[in-house]
Amino acid sequence: MSFEFSIRAACLEDAEGVWRLQSMPGYRHGTLRLPYPSLESVKARFAKPDPDQIFLVAEQQGQILGNAGLRTFSGRRSHVGEIGMGVHDDHVGKGIGSALLAALIDAADNWLNLRRLELTVFADNQTALALYRKFGFEEEGLLRDFAFQAGRHADAMAMARLRRS
């Protein structure tokens, strides 16, 4: 039996579902988000979307199971995009991250003509590291004491995927 869900652009009505994701300990552990986000802050961000960002959600029967964003840069970095994403604690390993990342890469390669996609990921997040490697991201460097996470300073890995022309 396959696990079915859809990938689509996020909309204002998704704010509460994304807020629920951001409130999950596993989801939050892999991000730079603080605990106890307010629903109002998430709604405010959804009310004023960034025109230089693609924001997607993975949905199953009205429930948000994951989200991902691609932010583009301008000027001399107009060929670069930055990715961030997360998946529902109870649905890791079901293909949601792969589907979200594939959709962002398609947009980057085939619609935005981006040459470089970059991200940072906590160095101990083996699940995420494996996902990014599967899609051609390579480690570019270790960022020591990158962020304070769960009571300690944690390292992160800078990763990038270069599209060869």
Number of C-alpha atoms within 10 A of each C-alpha: 3 5 9 11 18 14 19 14 13 21 13 14 11 19 21 17 20 23 19 18 21 27 19 16 12 16 20 20 17 18 17 12 13 11 12 11 13 13 16 12 12 18 17 12 12 18 13 9 14 11 8 12 15 18 22 21 26 23 20 14 8 10 16 24 25 27 27 22 21 24 17 20 15 10 6 7 12 14 16 22 25 16 20 16 20 25 27 24 15 11 13 16 12 14 15 25 25 15 16 25 23 13 15 21 21 13 15 23 14 10 9 15 14 20 17 19 23 19 19 22 23 22 18 13 13 11 11 17 19 11 16 21 14 11 13 13 20 17 18 13 12 16 16 12 12 16 15 11 18 8 6 9 12 16 19 20 21 18 20 23 20 14 14 6 4
